[in-house]
Amino acid sequence: MFASLYRRSRDERGSVTIQMVFLMPTLFLLMFLGLQGALYYHAKQVALAAAQEGAREAGSETGTGDAGVATANTFLHDAGGSDVMTSTSVSGSRTTTTATITVTGKSMSVIPGWHVTVTQSASVPVERLTE
């Protein structure tokens, strides 16, 4: 009785191979999409943290927009540099009331030819003495 359960008829021979031919690429695609999503999320968080650090520096009482850009660039380099994001650019501005830093770059990609651009910005009020 049990032997008949484990026997395959001749028309089912090779069906596992055919199933794997269709399933394995799908499984790999799902795995790579999940990894790509994680890399994008990480790059987005690093860009946001760099923008916040730069904005805090630019918004300090003696800070400048250039100092904020330099701080954001240093943070990007310290957080992994080109292993996290490539083609990065940092811009900043400071008015009498607000300091803003914007970080743009491309997240790393495990899918060939797919480069996702990440842009994060942070603004803080400028510190000032009032009487």
C-alpha positions in Angstrom: 0.0 0.0 0.0 2.7 2.5 1.0 4.8 1.6 -2.0 2.0 2.7 -4.3 2.0 6.1 -2.7 5.6 6.7 -3.4 5.6 5.4 -7.0 5.3 7.9 -9.7 3.6 7.2 -13.0 5.5 7.7 -16.2 3.7 10.9 -17.1 4.8 12.6 -13.9 8.5 12.0 -14.4 10.4 15.4 -14.4 7.6 17.4 -13.0 9.7 18.5 -10.0 12.4 19.8 -12.3 9.8 21.8 -14.3 8.4 23.2 -11.1 11.8 24.3 -9.9 12.6 25.9 -13.2 9.5 28.2 -12.7 9.7 28.6 -8.9 13.4 29.3 -8.4 13.6 32.5 -10.5 10.4 33.7 -8.7 12.0 33.0 -5.3 15.2 34.8 -6.3 13.2 37.8 -7.6 11.4 38.1 -4.3 14.6 37.8 -2.4 16.4 40.4 -4.4 13.4 42.8 -4.2 13.4 42.4 -0.4 17.1 43.2 -0.3 16.7 46.1 -2.6 14.0 47.5 -0.4 16.2 47.2 2.6 19.1 49.0 0.8 16.7 51.8 -0.3 15.3 52.2 3.3 18.9 52.3 4.8 20.1 54.9 2.2 17.0 57.0 2.9 17.6 56.9 6.7 21.3 57.8 6.3 20.4 60.7 4.0 17.8 62.0 6.5 20.3 61.7 9.4 23.0 63.6 7.4 20.5 66.3 6.5 19.4 66.7 10.1 23.1 66.8 11.3 23.9 69.5 8.7 20.8 71.5 9.5 21.6 71.5 13.2 25.1 72.8 12.4 23.8 75.4 10.0 21.1 76.5 12.4 23.4 77.0 15.4 24.0 80.6 16.5 27.4 80.8 14.8 26.6 78.3 12.0 26.6 78.9 8.3 25.1 77.2 5.4 28.5 76.0 4.2 29.3 74.6 7.7 26.0 72.6 7.5 26.9 71.2 4.1 30.3 70.2 5.3 28.8 68.5 8.4 26.3 66.6 6.2 29.1 65.5 3.8 31.2 64.3 6.8 28.3 62.4 8.2 27.7 60.7 4.8 31.3 59.7 4.6 31.4 58.4 8.2 28.1 56.5 7.8 29.5 54.3 5.0 30.2 56.6 2.1 29.9 55.0 -1.3 28.9 51.7 0.3 25.5 53.2 1.2 24.9 55.9 -1.4 26.6 57.0 -4.7 26.5 60.2 -6.6 25.7 62.2 -3.5 25.2 65.9 -3.4 24.4 68.2 -0.5 23.0 71.7 -0.7 22.1 74.1 2.0 20.7 77.5 2.7 20.3 79.7 5.8 18.0 82.6 6.1 17.5 84.7 9.2 14.9 82.3 10.6 15.5 78.9 9.0 18.4 76.6 8.0 17.7 73.9 5.4 20.0 71.1 4.2 19.1 68.7 1.4 20.9 65.5 0.6 20.5 63.7 -2.7 22.1 60.5 -3.9 21.5 57.0 -5.4 21.0 54.0 -3.2 23.1 50.9 -3.8 21.4 48.4 -6.1 21.5 44.6 -6.3 19.3 44.7 -9.4 21.4 45.6 -12.4 20.4 48.8 -14.2 18.0 50.0 -11.4 19.3 53.0 -9.6 16.9 54.6 -7.1 17.4 58.3 -6.3 17.0 59.3 -2.6 16.3 62.9 -1.6 16.0 63.9 2.1 15.7 67.4 3.5 15.8 68.9 7.0 15.0 72.3 8.3 15.6 73.8 11.7 15.0 77.3 13.2 18.1 79.4 13.4 19.3 80.0 17.0 19.3 83.7 18.0 19.5 85.7 21.1 16.6 87.8 22.0 16.2 90.3 24.8 
